[in-house]
Amino acid sequence: MTIAILSLILIGYIMIANEHLTHINKATIALFAAVLGWVLFICTGTDFVVKMHAPEFAATGLDGGLSQSMAVKQFIADHIFLRYGFQLGAIALYLLATMNIVSVLQSNGCFDFIATWSRVRSSTHLLWILVGFTFVISANLDNLTTTVLMLMIMRKIVSQSRWRMFIGSAIVIAANCGGAFTVIGDVTSLVVWGKGAVTPTNFSAALILPALVATAVPTALIARCLPEHIDLIRPAAHYRGDSLFLSRWQRIVLLVVGFGGLWFIPTFHRITLLPPFLGALCVLGVLWVLHELFNHRRIISDQPLEATQDRRFQFMTLQTIMYFVGVFLCVALLIETGVMRSISTWCDEWIHNIYIMSIAMGAISAVLDNIALVLTAINIYPVAESISALSPTLDPAYAEAFLENGQYWHLIIYSGCIGGCLLPIGNVSGYALMRAEDVSNTWYARHILPKVLLGWMIGLAVYFAVDMWLR
């Protein structure tokens, strides 16, 4: 049955990677593979439970009170699936909370200043302004949310489709790099933080320089492809009845509360030991209260508040959350069937180098969605409490990479996020660019891939140099 479940997940991963050819939404494929896989697992789970959870199963006493088949199903439902369900629910709730935080900020025009500041004559300055804001915002929000937000701002400024393709590509790169150096900036870094593999301060300190380099190098090269000046779209004037019209100080307050609250979440988790999604929900609650207060007169007036919302933005974000749910459950199946343990043993024996492992994973991420691949790579190894606890046969220098804050966790996130930018089909932000600006894989590979590859390799060299200097 292990072969059947593994084949099902591999077929699902292949179909996810070819979404641009099959035109079947990747969230649908991931959810279908996950549900079918867990049905197969629970129906034939006796061997898996005996192999992976024999002491826990015996301790429950279920094997004495129910038939063997029902006892196994009860154990899987209550002790195995429920554990993964809690982890999954915590991350999904966090993503939903941040999505609504962005929705509140956007509906109140809190990001309008980006479009105002980006209206400059120099195309290079415009590019760097958009990339800079994308990098900073993505460090606080998930990549897709940031990308869609910045693409919407770009479309309000740049009129020519050809230049939007270049600038949009730089936005995708900056969104993935910005999300790679904080534990709240990407769904994969959220998982590795929740697993206890990294701490927020150490993670950011280790990856901020490589992430900056991986953003700056391709951005500088893309800037050389742009003309000196780009035709800009004339901004629309506000009118008195515009529901987005709040005073400048009100928008600043909302922005500070929203992003300041997100930065406080790791501290909230460290102090209270409660899941990060509770901190995100707290920020959302405070932000909603301020939203109600600032818009009180409009709400009680004859003209109710009508905040303009981009339904595509909300739909794409919800699809990403559902896609993550499916992939997470597929990865859980690989763990429970023992596939991950076999992969880790093979990597230890035949590769035995975390840099080679991360580069290979990043390269595969170019064609296979990086969320699925990074989540798989994260769970190949457990977080070792000590070098001897991982495997007594491994040499200490190699085994040290799998301790808390070890190099393996840093490199997997970094290479997965940056390697996924080699092609637009390698990350959900790239898919958003393909749909928004009709960017093809051929065009992207010809104009953007070499630039991303150079930035990725230089960033890896920076990480290696800093790590050697700190040692």
NORQUIQUI-V274173 format. One record per residue. OMEGA is omega in radians with two decimals (999 if undefined). Layout:
OMEGA + OMEGA
This chain:
3.09 + 3.14 + -3.14 + 3.14 + 3.12 + 3.12 + 3.11 + -3.11 + 3.12 + 3.08 + 3.09 + 3.12 + 3.14 + 3.12 + 3.06 + -3.14 + -3.12 + 3.12 + -3.12 + 3.10 + -3.11 + -3.09 + 3.01 + -3.06 + -3.09 + 3.10 + 3.11 + -3.13 + -3.11 + -3.13 + 3.14 + -3.14 + -3.12 + -3.11 + -3.14 + 3.14 + 3.13 + 3.05 + 3.09 + -3.09 + -3.06 + 3.13 + -3.12 + -2.97 + -3.07 + -3.12 + -3.13 + -3.13 + 3.13 + -3.09 + -2.99 + -3.00 + -3.07 + -3.13 + -3.13 + -3.14 + 3.13 + -3.10 + -3.12 + -3.12 + -3.13 + -3.07 + 3.13 + -3.05 + -3.11 + 3.01 + -3.08 + -3.11 + -3.13 + 3.13 + 3.12 + 3.12 + 3.13 + 3.14 + -3.14 + -3.10 + -3.01 + -3.00 + -3.12 + -3.08 + -3.10 + 3.12 + 3.10 + 3.12 + 3.10 + 3.12 + -3.13 + -3.14 + 3.14 + -3.13 + 3.12 + 3.10 + 3.09 + 3.14 + 3.09 + 3.13 + -3.14 + 3.09 + 3.13 + 3.05 + 3.11 + 3.14 + 3.12 + -3.14 + -3.12 + -3.11 + 3.11 + 3.07 + -3.07 + 3.12 + -3.12 + -3.11 + 3.12 + 3.11 + 3.13 + -3.12 + -3.10 + -3.13 + 3.14 + -3.08 + -3.09 + 3.11 + 3.12 + 3.11 + 3.12 + -3.13 + -3.09 + 3.09 + -3.14 + 3.14 + 3.14 + 3.11 + 3.12 + -3.12 + -3.10 + -3.11 + -3.11 + 3.07 + -3.12 + -3.06 + 3.11 + -2.99 + -3.09 + 3.12 + 3.14 + -3.10 + -3.13 + 3.12 + -3.10 + 3.06 + 3.09 + 3.10 + 3.14 + -3.11 + 3.07 + -3.04 + -3.01 + -3.06 + -3.02 + -3.08 + -3.09 + -3.11 + 3.07 + 3.11 + 3.12 + -3.11 + 3.10 + 3.09 + 3.10 + 3.10 + 3.11 + 3.14 + -3.13 + 3.13 + 3.13 + 3.11 + 3.12 + 3.12 + -3.04 + -3.00 + 3.01 + -3.10 + 3.12 + -3.03 + -3.10 + -3.10 + 3.13 + 3.08 + 3.02 + -3.13 + -3.09 + 3.04 + 3.12 + 3.11 + -3.11 + -3.10 + -3.11 + 2.97 + -3.01 + -3.06 + -3.14 + -3.12 + -3.12 + -3.14 + -3.10 + -2.97 + -3.06 + 3.13 + 3.06 + 3.13 + 3.09 + 3.13 + -3.14 + 3.04 + -3.01 + -3.07 + 3.12 + 3.11 + 3.11 + 3.13 + 3.09 + 3.13 + 3.12 + 3.13 + -3.09 + 3.04 + -3.12 + 3.14 + 3.11 + 3.09 + -3.12 + 3.10 + -3.14 + -3.11 + 3.09 + -3.12 + 3.07 + 3.03 + -2.97 + -3.10 + -3.11 + -3.07 + 3.12 + -2.98 + 2.96 + 3.10 + -3.09 + -3.09 + 3.11 + 3.11 + 3.12 + 3.12 + 3.13 + -3.11 + -3.13 + 3.13 + -3.12 + -3.07 + 3.06 + 3.10 + 3.12 + 3.11 + -3.14 + -3.05 + 3.09 + 3.09 + 3.08 + -3.13 + -3.12 + -3.10 + -3.01 + -3.03 + 3.07 + -3.12 + -3.13 + -3.10 + 3.08 + 3.06 + 3.11 + 3.10 + 3.08 + 3.10 + 3.13 + 3.13 + 3.11 + -3.12 + 3.12 + 3.09 + 3.11 + 3.10 + 3.13 + -3.13 + -3.10 + -3.12 + -3.04 + -3.09 + -3.14 + -3.10 + -3.09 + -3.13 + 3.10 + 3.11 + -3.08 + 3.13 + 3.12 + 3.14 + -3.14 + -3.13 + 3.05 + -3.07 + 3.09 + 3.13 + -3.14 + -3.10 + -3.13 + 3.13 + 3.10 + 3.09 + 3.13 + 3.11 + 3.12 + 3.08 + 3.10 + 3.11 + -3.14 + -3.11 + 3.14 + 3.14 + 3.06 + 3.11 + 3.09 + 3.09 + 3.12 + 3.09 + -3.02 + 3.09 + 3.12 + -3.13 + -3.13 + 3.13 + 3.12 + 3.12 + -3.14 + 3.11 + 3.13 + 3.13 + 3.12 + -3.05 + -2.97 + -3.13 + 3.02 + 3.10 + -3.03 + 3.11 + 3.10 + 3.12 + -3.11 + 3.11 + 3.11 + 3.14 + 3.10 + 3.12 + 3.11 + 3.13 + 3.14 + -3.11 + 3.09 + -3.03 + -3.00 + 3.12 + 3.14 + -3.06 + -3.11 + 3.09 + 3.08 + -3.11 + 3.14 + -3.03 + 3.06 + -3.11 + 2.97 + 3.04 + -3.05 + 3.06 + 3.08 + -3.12 + -3.13 + -3.13 + -3.14 + 3.08 + -3.12 + -3.10 + -3.12 + 3.08 + -3.02 + -3.10 + 3.12 + -3.09 + -3.12 + -3.11 + -3.08 + 3.02 + 3.05 + -3.08 + 3.10 + -3.09 + -3.07 + -3.09 + 3.10 + -3.03 + 3.13 + 3.13 + -3.10 + -3.09 + 3.10 + -3.13 + -3.09 + 3.12 + 3.08 + 3.12 + 3.13 + 3.03 + -3.12 + 3.14 + -3.10 + -3.13 + -3.08 + 3.09 + 3.10 + 3.07 + 3.10 + 3.10 + 3.13 + -3.12 + -3.06 + -3.02 + 3.10 + 3.11 + 3.13 + 3.08 + -3.12 + 3.13 + -3.09 + -3.14 + -3.11 + -3.01 + -2.97 + -3.04 + -3.13 + -3.13 + 3.11 + -3.13 + 3.13 + 3.12 + 3.13 + -3.10 + 3.10 + 3.08 + 3.07 + 3.11 + 3.10 + 3.11 + -3.13 + -3.12 + 3.13 + -3.14 + 3.12 + -3.14 + 3.14 + 3.12 + 999
